[in-house]
Amino acid sequence: MLTRYTGMTAKKQSYLFTFGFVLTVLGMGLTDLWLPMVVGAILMAALMVESWVRVAHIIPLHKELRSLQQQLDKLQHENRSQE
Protein backbone atom coordinates (compact mmCIF):
# COMPACT_ATOMS: atom_id res chain seq x y z
CA MET A 1 0.00 0.00 0.00
CA LEU A 2 2.64 2.51 1.02
CA THR A 3 6.42 2.26 0.91
CA ARG A 4 7.62 0.19 3.84
CA TYR A 5 9.83 1.75 6.47
CA THR A 6 12.79 -0.61 6.50
CA GLY A 7 13.90 0.24 10.03
CA MET A 8 10.95 -1.67 11.55
CA THR A 9 9.84 -5.24 11.35
CA ALA A 10 6.47 -6.01 9.81
CA LYS A 11 5.05 -7.03 13.18
CA LYS A 12 6.13 -3.76 14.81
CA GLN A 13 4.54 -1.84 11.94
CA SER A 14 1.28 -3.72 12.55
CA TYR A 15 1.34 -2.76 16.21
CA LEU A 16 2.11 0.85 15.29
CA PHE A 17 -0.79 1.03 12.81
CA THR A 18 -3.15 -0.61 15.31
CA PHE A 19 -2.11 1.90 17.98
CA GLY A 20 -2.61 4.75 15.51
CA PHE A 21 -6.07 3.43 14.63
CA VAL A 22 -7.07 3.23 18.30
CA LEU A 23 -5.84 6.79 18.89
CA THR A 24 -7.76 8.03 15.85
CA VAL A 25 -10.99 6.37 16.97
CA LEU A 26 -10.46 7.78 20.46
CA GLY A 27 -9.89 11.21 18.96
CA MET A 28 -13.12 10.90 16.98
CA GLY A 29 -15.02 10.44 20.20
CA LEU A 30 -13.28 13.19 22.13
CA THR A 31 -13.08 16.02 19.59
CA ASP A 32 -15.30 17.91 17.19
CA LEU A 33 -12.95 17.32 14.24
CA TRP A 34 -15.08 14.54 12.80
CA LEU A 35 -14.30 14.81 9.09
CA PRO A 36 -10.49 14.74 9.37
CA MET A 37 -10.69 12.01 12.01
CA VAL A 38 -12.96 9.85 9.84
CA VAL A 39 -10.54 10.17 6.92
CA GLY A 40 -7.66 9.32 9.27
CA ALA A 41 -9.55 6.36 10.72
CA ILE A 42 -10.26 4.97 7.26
CA LEU A 43 -6.62 5.34 6.26
CA MET A 44 -5.34 3.80 9.51
CA ALA A 45 -7.84 0.93 9.25
CA ALA A 46 -6.61 0.16 5.74
CA LEU A 47 -2.96 0.26 6.84
CA MET A 48 -3.73 -1.86 9.91
CA VAL A 49 -5.60 -4.57 7.99
CA GLU A 50 -2.98 -4.68 5.23
CA SER A 51 -0.12 -4.97 7.71
CA TRP A 52 -1.79 -7.72 9.76
CA VAL A 53 -2.60 -9.69 6.58
CA ARG A 54 1.05 -9.34 5.59
CA VAL A 55 2.24 -10.57 9.00
CA ALA A 56 -0.27 -13.43 9.27
CA HIS A 57 -0.29 -14.74 5.70
CA ILE A 58 2.09 -13.22 3.17
CA ILE A 59 5.37 -13.42 5.10
CA PRO A 60 4.82 -17.07 6.17
CA LEU A 61 3.86 -17.89 2.57
CA HIS A 62 7.12 -16.40 1.28
CA LYS A 63 9.09 -18.42 3.85
CA GLU A 64 7.29 -21.61 2.82
CA LEU A 65 7.89 -20.93 -0.87
CA ARG A 66 11.59 -20.28 -0.19
CA SER A 67 11.81 -23.57 1.71
CA LEU A 68 10.06 -25.47 -1.09
CA GLN A 69 12.37 -23.89 -3.68
CA GLN A 70 15.41 -25.01 -1.68
CA GLN A 71 14.04 -28.55 -1.45
CA LEU A 72 13.34 -28.59 -5.18
CA ASP A 73 16.85 -27.36 -5.97
CA LYS A 74 18.31 -30.04 -3.70
CA LEU A 75 16.24 -32.78 -5.36
CA GLN A 76 17.20 -31.57 -8.84
CA HIS A 77 20.86 -31.55 -7.87
CA GLU A 78 20.58 -35.12 -6.50
CA ASN A 79 18.78 -36.23 -9.65
CA ARG A 80 21.51 -34.76 -11.88
CA SER A 81 24.27 -36.36 -9.84
CA GLN A 82 22.63 -39.80 -10.13
CA GLU A 83 22.40 -39.58 -13.93
Secondary structure, DSSP 8 states (H G I E B T S, - for coil): -----TTS-HHHHHHHHHHHHHHHHHHHHHSS-HHHHHHHHHHHHHHHHHHHHIIIIIHHHHHHHHHHHHHHHHHHHHHHHH-
